[in-house]
Amino acid sequence: MTVFRSNKQIYVQIVDDSIGKTLVAASSLGLTEKIAKKEQASKVGEIIAKKAQEKGIASVVFDRNGYLYHGRIKEVADAARNGGLKF
């Protein structure tokens, strides 16, 4: 599971490195309501966990792409864990 964040959005995808293919993706672009960035990140974490479970993915490796593990990155990880993903 890899995370990318910009100044306004956050993107998460689960990638199979052996074949180089994205299995599941979610981003804050699809959220319609105006909420704080940390809340956006939490919602994206919940969405990615739900989509992963629908595809039968239970365990992932978390790649924070060099971002510090706090703020929005931590919110995504916590929400994904609460949604049932293990990493």
C-alpha positions as CSV (number, residue, x, y, z in Angstrom):
1,M,0.0,0.0,0.0
2,T,1.6,3.2,-1.1
3,V,0.5,6.8,-0.2
4,F,1.0,10.0,-2.0
5,R,-0.1,13.4,-0.7
6,S,-0.2,16.8,-2.3
7,N,-1.1,20.1,-0.8
8,K,-4.8,19.5,-1.3
9,Q,-5.4,15.8,-2.0
10,I,-4.3,12.3,-0.8
11,Y,-4.0,9.2,-2.9
12,V,-3.6,5.6,-1.8
13,Q,-3.1,2.5,-3.9
14,I,-2.4,-1.2,-3.3
15,V,0.1,-2.4,-5.8
16,D,1.3,-6.0,-6.6
17,D,5.0,-5.4,-7.0
18,S,5.7,-8.8,-8.6
19,I,3.6,-7.8,-11.7
20,G,3.7,-4.1,-11.3
21,K,-0.1,-3.7,-11.3
22,T,-2.4,-1.6,-9.2
23,L,-5.0,-3.8,-7.5
24,V,-7.0,-1.2,-5.6
25,A,-6.9,2.7,-5.5
26,A,-8.7,5.4,-3.6
27,S,-8.2,9.2,-3.3
28,S,-9.8,12.2,-1.8
29,L,-10.8,13.5,-5.2
30,G,-14.0,11.4,-5.0
31,L,-15.1,13.0,-1.7
32,T,-17.8,15.5,-2.3
33,E,-18.1,17.2,1.1
34,K,-15.7,19.9,2.2
35,I,-13.8,18.5,5.3
36,A,-10.4,19.0,6.9
37,K,-7.4,17.3,5.3
38,K,-7.0,14.9,8.3
39,E,-10.6,13.8,8.0
40,Q,-10.2,13.4,4.2
41,A,-7.2,11.1,4.9
42,S,-9.2,9.1,7.4
43,K,-12.0,8.6,4.9
44,V,-9.6,7.6,2.2
45,G,-8.1,5.0,4.6
46,E,-11.6,3.6,5.3
47,I,-12.4,3.4,1.6
48,I,-9.1,1.6,0.7
49,A,-9.7,-0.9,3.5
50,K,-13.2,-1.6,2.2
51,K,-12.1,-2.0,-1.4
52,A,-9.2,-4.2,-0.4
53,Q,-11.5,-6.5,1.6
54,E,-13.8,-6.8,-1.4
55,K,-10.9,-7.9,-3.5
56,G,-9.8,-10.4,-0.9
57,I,-6.7,-8.5,0.3
58,A,-6.1,-8.8,4.0
59,S,-2.4,-8.0,4.5
60,V,-0.3,-5.2,2.9
61,V,3.1,-3.5,3.4
62,F,2.8,0.2,4.1
63,D,4.9,2.5,2.0
64,R,4.8,6.1,3.2
65,N,6.9,7.3,0.2
66,G,9.4,9.1,2.5
67,Y,6.7,11.2,4.2
68,L,7.0,11.4,8.0
69,Y,4.6,9.1,9.8
70,H,2.3,11.7,11.3
71,G,-0.6,13.9,10.3
72,R,-2.4,12.8,7.2
73,I,-0.2,9.7,6.6
74,K,-0.9,8.4,10.1
75,E,-4.6,9.1,9.7
76,V,-4.7,7.0,6.5
77,A,-2.8,4.1,8.2
78,D,-5.0,4.1,11.3
79,A,-8.2,4.2,9.3
80,A,-7.0,1.3,7.1
81,R,-6.1,-0.7,10.2
82,N,-9.4,0.0,11.8
83,G,-11.0,-1.1,8.5
84,G,-9.4,-4.5,8.7
85,L,-6.1,-4.3,6.8
86,K,-3.1,-5.7,8.5
87,F,0.4,-4.2,8.1
